[in-house]
Amino acid sequence: MFSVFLTQYQGIFIGPVAKLLGLILNALYEFLSLFNVTNAALCIVLFTFIVKSLMIPLTIKQQKFSKVSSAMSPELMKIQQKYKGKKDEASMKKQQLETQAVYQKYGSNPTAGCLPLLITLPIIFALYRVVYNIPAYVNDVHALYASVANGIQDTNGYASIMKDFASQVHVKISGNLQTNNIIDILSKFNANEWDKLVDKFPQLADVIHTNSNHIIHINKFLFGLNIADVPGFTFPGIIIPILAAAFQFLQTKFMPATANMDENSTAASTMKTMNTVMPIMSGVMCLAMPVGIGVYWITGSVFQIIQQIAINRYLDKIDVNDLIKINVEKSKKRNEKLGIDPNKQLEELAKKQTKSIHTSVNQKSTSTSNKSNEPSNYQKSDVSYKSGSIAANANLLKNRNNSDKGDK
């Protein structure tokens, strides 16, 4: 049975997600134990792959939205340029209507790309919390630390000694030391600190040696690294920050956002800077964080590179017009369920806008105003528009603009 430990992260939003992911990690560790494989680093690698695989549908949804966004972006840019510098209420309302018409045309909405991100961010942060504090979520590993912690608590004067260790490994302790607080401290120990612990508690030498040897074995990684150690600038630890930065930099090369941007735009310049700075920051952060976090970042980047290559090939086979048709159909069905008539909404918004514009009264404007109250099929040049359609409402406003003397 999975127990709730004080060492688990207790955040309101991230905490429950971390506990759920902790169940997955604990089950994975126990499954590997059946084959006498007890290695936390391997668990981190497999755990990262499993959780990120579960997030693939959200990733695909986000990138489908990006593909549609790239198709409608030119139209949105034209609208922004059309109303650039116009801050009056009438112009702002017209810009809102025309923008809404574009989103309706493509069956999308401004918040569609935010939902997958809002779902994935808590998962990413929770992943970090679980990987950072494995003893809090894996029962067998917790038991090894608990054996040492219980022995320490039975020793006089243990509190001051453990608080000194806490400051050395940068663990904050508030109030009285509980068993799980001691486990928090012990979980950050490397081989040298375990030896120091024996010097401070010689009567517990056998217990400490037996359990610490198991813990060190569990925490072993490639090149003789320990996932609890901080790599720093020494070899082979320095390999972890270098790999973390290198794989994240490689990951940015497969991101679809960079391919859809105008290279001369401010957004493209900002994205290019971020793609250069973020991998460097990841490498620097890995220098000061446990190797286990570096393993998690490297694994995540490798997975996302493979995933992005597969998604790019999948999306390349899908015509953007097909995506737009699907989006429009889904939007219509969603609106029908909610009892919303999109064309009616645009028409009512158009009426409110035209009423707010102070114009001189003349025969032409009166005629146009009557049309705004009761939209009908009409023809401009050689193009006809259906009553109540997006195009009809947009052109209705365009005619109103031409007759409006105070719109500039």
C-alpha positions as CSV (number, residue, x, y, z in Angstrom):
1,M,0.0,0.0,0.0
2,F,1.4,3.4,-1.0
3,S,1.7,5.6,2.1
4,V,1.7,9.4,2.4
5,F,5.0,10.7,3.8
6,L,5.9,14.1,5.1
7,T,8.7,14.2,2.6
8,Q,6.2,14.3,-0.3
9,Y,5.5,17.6,-1.9
10,Q,2.3,19.1,-0.4
11,G,1.5,21.8,-2.9
12,I,-2.3,22.3,-3.6
13,F,-2.0,21.8,-7.3
14,I,1.3,20.0,-7.9
15,G,1.1,17.8,-4.8
16,P,-1.8,15.6,-5.9
17,V,-0.2,15.2,-9.4
18,A,3.1,14.3,-7.8
19,K,1.4,11.6,-5.6
20,L,-0.2,10.1,-8.7
21,L,3.1,10.0,-10.5
22,G,4.7,8.6,-7.4
23,L,2.3,5.7,-7.6
24,I,3.6,5.0,-11.1
25,L,7.2,5.3,-10.0
26,N,6.7,3.0,-7.0
27,A,4.9,0.4,-9.2
28,L,7.7,0.5,-11.7
29,Y,10.4,0.1,-9.1
30,E,8.6,-2.9,-7.5
31,F,8.1,-4.5,-11.0
32,L,11.8,-4.2,-11.8
33,S,12.6,-5.6,-8.3
34,L,10.9,-8.8,-9.4
35,F,13.8,-9.3,-11.8
36,N,16.4,-8.2,-9.1
37,V,16.9,-4.9,-10.9
38,T,17.0,-2.2,-8.2
39,N,18.4,0.9,-9.8
40,A,16.9,4.3,-9.3
41,A,18.6,5.8,-12.4
42,L,17.0,3.2,-14.6
43,C,13.7,3.8,-13.0
44,I,14.0,7.6,-13.7
45,V,14.7,6.9,-17.4
46,L,11.8,4.4,-17.8
47,F,9.5,6.6,-15.6
48,T,10.2,9.7,-17.7
49,F,9.5,7.8,-21.0
50,I,6.2,6.3,-19.6
51,V,4.8,9.7,-18.3
52,K,5.8,11.6,-21.4
53,S,4.3,8.9,-23.6
54,L,1.0,9.5,-21.8
55,M,1.3,13.2,-22.7
56,I,1.7,12.6,-26.5
57,P,-2.0,13.2,-27.3
58,L,-1.8,16.7,-25.6
59,T,1.4,17.4,-27.6
60,I,-0.2,16.5,-30.9
61,K,-3.2,18.6,-30.1
62,Q,-1.0,21.6,-29.3
63,Q,1.0,21.2,-32.5
64,K,-2.1,20.8,-34.6
65,F,-3.3,24.1,-33.2
66,S,0.1,25.6,-34.1
67,K,-0.2,24.4,-37.7
68,V,-3.7,26.0,-38.1
69,S,-2.4,29.2,-36.3
70,S,0.4,29.5,-38.9
71,A,-2.3,29.4,-41.7
72,M,-4.5,32.1,-40.1
73,S,-1.6,34.2,-38.9
74,P,-1.3,36.3,-42.1
75,E,-5.0,37.3,-41.8
76,L,-4.7,38.3,-38.2
77,M,-1.6,40.3,-39.0
78,K,-3.5,42.2,-41.7
79,I,-6.2,43.1,-39.2
80,Q,-3.6,44.3,-36.7
81,Q,-2.0,46.5,-39.4
82,K,-5.4,47.8,-40.5
83,Y,-6.2,49.1,-37.1
84,K,-2.7,50.0,-36.0
85,G,-2.7,53.2,-34.0
86,K,-6.5,53.4,-33.8
87,K,-7.4,53.5,-30.2
88,D,-11.0,54.8,-30.4
89,E,-13.8,52.6,-29.2
90,A,-15.4,52.1,-32.6
91,S,-12.1,50.9,-34.3
92,M,-11.3,48.6,-31.4
93,K,-14.7,47.0,-31.6
94,K,-14.4,46.5,-35.3
95,Q,-11.0,44.9,-34.9
96,Q,-12.5,42.6,-32.3
97,L,-15.3,41.5,-34.7
98,E,-12.9,40.9,-37.7
99,T,-10.6,38.9,-35.5
100,Q,-13.4,36.9,-34.1
101,A,-14.6,36.2,-37.7
102,V,-11.1,34.9,-38.6
103,Y,-11.0,32.5,-35.7
104,Q,-14.6,31.3,-36.5
105,K,-13.5,30.8,-40.2
106,Y,-10.7,28.4,-39.0
107,G,-12.8,26.8,-36.3
108,S,-10.4,27.9,-33.6
109,N,-10.3,30.3,-30.7
110,P,-7.5,32.3,-29.0
111,T,-7.4,30.0,-25.9
112,A,-7.3,26.7,-27.8
113,G,-3.5,26.5,-27.6
114,C,-3.4,27.3,-23.9
115,L,-5.4,24.3,-22.6
116,P,-2.8,21.6,-23.4
117,L,-0.1,23.8,-21.9
118,L,-2.1,24.3,-18.7
119,I,-2.5,20.5,-18.4
120,T,1.1,19.6,-19.1
121,L,2.8,22.2,-16.9
122,P,1.6,20.7,-13.6
123,I,2.7,17.3,-14.8
124,I,6.2,18.6,-15.7
125,F,6.7,20.2,-12.3
126,A,5.3,17.2,-10.5
127,L,7.8,15.0,-12.5
128,Y,10.6,17.1,-11.2
129,R,9.4,16.8,-7.6
130,V,9.1,13.0,-7.7
131,V,12.5,12.6,-9.3
132,Y,14.1,15.0,-6.9
133,N,12.8,13.1,-3.8
134,I,12.5,9.4,-4.7
135,P,12.5,8.1,-1.1
136,A,9.3,9.9,-0.5
137,Y,7.5,8.0,-3.2
138,V,9.1,4.6,-3.5
139,N,8.3,2.3,-0.5
140,D,11.4,0.0,-0.7
141,V,13.8,2.9,-0.9
142,H,12.0,4.7,1.9
143,A,12.3,1.7,4.1
144,L,16.1,1.7,3.8
145,Y,16.4,5.3,4.9
146,A,13.8,4.8,7.6
147,S,15.9,2.0,9.2
148,V,18.8,4.5,9.6
149,A,16.5,7.4,10.7
150,N,14.8,5.3,13.4
151,G,18.2,4.3,14.8
152,I,19.4,8.0,14.8
153,Q,16.2,9.1,16.7
154,D,17.0,6.6,19.5
155,T,20.4,8.3,20.1
156,N,20.7,11.2,22.6
157,G,21.7,14.5,21.0
158,Y,20.8,13.5,17.5
159,A,18.9,16.7,16.7
160,S,21.9,19.1,16.8
161,I,24.0,16.6,14.7
162,M,21.4,16.2,12.1
163,K,20.7,19.9,11.8
164,D,24.4,20.4,11.1
165,F,24.1,17.8,8.3
166,A,21.0,19.6,7.1
167,S,22.9,22.8,6.6
168,Q,25.7,21.0,4.8
169,V,23.3,19.4,2.2
170,H,21.1,22.5,2.0
171,V,17.9,21.0,3.5
172,K,15.7,23.4,5.4
173,I,14.3,22.1,8.7
174,S,11.6,24.0,10.7
175,G,10.4,22.8,14.1
176,N,11.2,19.4,15.6
177,L,13.0,16.7,13.7
178,Q,10.7,13.9,12.6
179,T,11.6,10.6,11.0
180,N,10.7,12.0,7.5
181,N,12.8,15.1,8.1
182,I,15.8,12.9,8.8
183,I,15.1,11.0,5.6
184,D,15.0,14.3,3.7
185,I,18.5,14.9,5.0
186,L,19.8,11.4,4.4
187,S,18.5,11.3,0.8
188,K,21.0,14.0,-0.2
189,F,24.0,12.1,1.2
190,N,26.9,10.9,-0.9
191,A,29.4,8.3,0.0
192,N,31.6,10.7,2.0
193,E,28.7,12.0,4.0
194,W,27.6,8.5,4.9
195,D,31.1,7.9,6.3
196,K,30.8,11.1,8.4
197,L,27.5,9.9,9.7
198,V,29.2,6.7,11.0
199,D,31.8,8.9,12.8
200,K,28.9,10.8,14.5
201,F,26.9,7.7,15.4
202,P,29.5,4.9,15.9
203,Q,27.0,2.7,17.8
204,L,24.9,2.6,14.5
205,A,27.9,1.7,12.3
206,D,26.4,-1.7,11.2
207,V,23.0,-0.4,10.5
208,I,24.4,2.6,8.6
209,H,26.9,0.6,6.6
210,T,24.3,-2.1,5.6
211,N,21.6,0.3,4.5
212,S,23.9,2.9,2.9
213,N,25.6,0.2,0.8
214,H,22.1,-0.7,-0.6
215,I,21.2,2.9,-1.1
216,I,24.5,3.7,-3.0
217,H,23.9,0.6,-5.2
218,I,20.4,1.8,-6.0
219,N,21.7,5.3,-6.8
220,K,24.5,4.1,-9.1
221,F,24.6,5.5,-12.6
222,L,26.9,5.3,-15.6
223,F,30.6,6.1,-15.2
224,G,30.3,5.3,-11.5
225,L,28.2,8.4,-10.8
226,N,25.7,8.6,-7.9
227,I,22.4,10.2,-8.7
228,A,22.4,11.9,-5.3
229,D,25.8,13.6,-6.0
230,V,26.2,17.1,-7.4
231,P,28.3,16.8,-10.5
232,G,30.2,20.1,-10.4
233,F,33.2,20.6,-12.8
234,T,34.9,17.3,-12.0
235,F,35.0,14.3,-14.3
236,P,32.9,12.2,-14.9
237,G,30.2,14.4,-13.3
238,I,30.7,17.2,-15.8
239,I,29.4,14.9,-18.5
240,I,25.8,15.2,-17.2
241,P,25.5,19.1,-17.6
242,I,27.2,18.9,-21.0
243,L,24.7,16.2,-22.2
244,A,21.8,18.1,-20.7
245,A,22.7,21.3,-22.6
246,A,23.6,19.5,-25.8
247,F,20.3,17.4,-26.0
248,Q,18.2,20.4,-25.1
249,F,19.9,22.5,-27.9
250,L,19.3,19.6,-30.3
251,Q,15.7,19.4,-29.2
252,T,15.1,23.1,-30.2
253,K,16.1,22.3,-33.8
254,F,13.0,20.0,-34.2
255,M,10.5,22.4,-32.7
256,P,7.8,23.4,-35.3
257,A,7.4,26.9,-34.0
258,T,10.7,28.1,-35.5
259,A,9.8,26.9,-38.9
260,N,6.5,28.8,-39.0
261,M,7.9,32.2,-38.1
262,D,9.1,35.1,-40.2
263,E,12.8,35.2,-39.6
264,N,12.8,39.0,-39.6
265,S,10.0,39.3,-36.9
266,T,10.6,40.2,-33.3
267,A,9.0,36.9,-32.2
268,A,11.5,34.9,-34.3
269,S,14.4,36.8,-32.9
270,T,13.2,36.2,-29.3
271,M,12.6,32.5,-30.0
272,K,16.1,32.2,-31.4
273,T,17.6,33.9,-28.3
274,M,15.6,31.6,-26.0
275,N,16.7,28.5,-28.0
276,T,20.3,29.5,-27.4
277,V,20.1,30.7,-23.8
278,M,17.8,27.9,-22.3
279,P,20.2,25.0,-23.1
280,I,23.1,26.9,-21.5
281,M,21.0,27.6,-18.4
282,S,20.1,23.9,-18.2
283,G,23.7,23.0,-18.3
284,V,24.6,25.5,-15.6
285,M,21.7,24.4,-13.3
286,C,22.8,20.8,-13.7
287,L,26.2,21.7,-12.3
288,A,24.6,22.6,-8.9
289,M,21.8,20.0,-8.8
290,P,21.9,16.2,-8.1
291,V,22.8,13.9,-11.0
292,G,19.3,12.4,-10.9
293,I,17.8,15.7,-12.1
294,G,20.3,15.8,-14.9
295,V,19.4,12.2,-15.9
296,Y,15.7,13.3,-15.9
297,W,16.4,16.3,-18.2
298,I,18.6,14.3,-20.6
299,T,16.0,11.5,-20.8
300,G,13.2,14.0,-21.4
301,S,15.1,15.8,-24.2
302,V,16.0,12.5,-25.9
303,F,12.3,11.4,-25.7
304,Q,11.1,14.7,-27.1
305,I,13.5,14.6,-30.0
306,I,12.3,11.2,-31.0
307,Q,8.7,12.2,-30.4
308,Q,9.0,15.5,-32.4
309,I,10.5,13.6,-35.4
310,A,7.6,11.2,-35.4
311,I,5.0,14.0,-34.9
312,N,6.6,16.1,-37.7
313,R,6.3,13.2,-40.1
314,Y,2.7,12.6,-39.0
315,L,1.7,16.3,-39.4
316,D,3.4,16.6,-42.8
317,K,1.0,14.0,-44.1
318,I,-2.0,16.1,-42.9
319,D,-3.2,18.9,-45.1
320,V,-3.8,22.1,-43.1
321,N,-7.2,22.5,-45.0
322,D,-8.3,19.2,-43.6
323,L,-7.4,20.3,-40.1
324,I,-9.4,23.5,-40.6
325,K,-12.4,21.5,-41.8
326,I,-12.2,19.3,-38.8
327,N,-11.9,22.3,-36.5
328,V,-14.9,24.0,-38.1
329,E,-17.1,20.9,-37.7
330,K,-16.0,20.5,-34.0
331,S,-16.7,24.2,-33.4
332,K,-20.2,23.9,-34.9
333,K,-21.1,20.8,-32.9
334,R,-19.7,22.5,-29.7
335,N,-21.8,25.6,-30.3
336,E,-24.9,23.6,-31.1
337,K,-24.6,21.8,-27.8
338,L,-24.2,25.1,-26.0
339,G,-27.1,26.6,-28.0
340,I,-24.8,29.3,-29.6
341,D,-25.4,30.7,-33.0
342,P,-21.9,32.1,-34.1
343,N,-23.3,34.1,-37.0
344,K,-26.0,35.6,-34.8
345,Q,-23.3,36.6,-32.3
346,L,-21.3,38.4,-35.0
347,E,-24.4,40.1,-36.3
348,E,-25.4,41.4,-32.9
349,L,-21.8,42.6,-32.2
350,A,-21.9,44.4,-35.6
351,K,-25.2,46.2,-34.6
352,K,-23.7,47.3,-31.3
353,Q,-20.6,48.6,-33.0
354,T,-22.5,50.6,-35.7
355,K,-24.7,52.2,-33.0
356,S,-21.6,53.4,-31.1
357,I,-20.2,55.2,-34.2
358,H,-21.2,58.9,-34.4
359,T,-21.9,59.6,-38.0
360,S,-23.6,62.3,-40.0
361,V,-27.1,61.2,-41.1
362,N,-27.5,60.9,-44.8
363,Q,-29.5,58.7,-47.1
364,K,-26.6,56.3,-47.7
365,S,-25.8,55.7,-44.1
366,T,-29.5,55.3,-43.3
367,S,-29.8,52.7,-46.0
368,T,-26.8,50.8,-44.7
369,S,-28.1,51.1,-41.1
370,N,-31.4,49.4,-42.2
371,K,-29.4,46.6,-43.6
372,S,-27.5,46.1,-40.3
373,N,-30.8,45.7,-38.5
374,E,-32.2,43.2,-41.0
375,P,-29.3,41.6,-42.9
376,S,-30.3,40.4,-46.4
377,N,-28.6,38.9,-49.4
378,Y,-26.8,41.7,-51.2
379,Q,-24.1,42.1,-53.9
380,K,-21.0,44.2,-54.0
381,S,-19.2,44.3,-57.3
382,D,-19.5,40.7,-58.6
383,V,-19.5,38.9,-55.3
384,S,-22.7,37.8,-53.5
385,Y,-22.9,36.9,-49.8
386,K,-25.3,34.8,-48.0
387,S,-27.5,36.4,-45.3
388,G,-26.1,36.1,-41.8
389,S,-22.7,34.7,-43.0
390,I,-19.4,35.9,-41.7
391,A,-18.5,37.5,-45.0
392,A,-21.9,39.4,-45.1
393,N,-21.3,40.8,-41.6
394,A,-17.7,41.8,-42.4
395,N,-18.7,43.5,-45.6
396,L,-21.6,45.2,-43.9
397,L,-19.1,46.8,-41.5
398,K,-16.8,47.7,-44.4
399,N,-19.6,49.6,-46.1
400,R,-20.3,51.3,-42.8
401,N,-16.6,52.3,-42.6
402,N,-16.8,53.9,-46.1
403,S,-19.8,56.0,-45.2
404,D,-18.5,57.0,-41.7
405,K,-16.8,60.4,-41.7
406,G,-15.7,60.2,-38.1
407,D,-14.0,56.9,-38.1
408,K,-10.5,58.2,-38.7
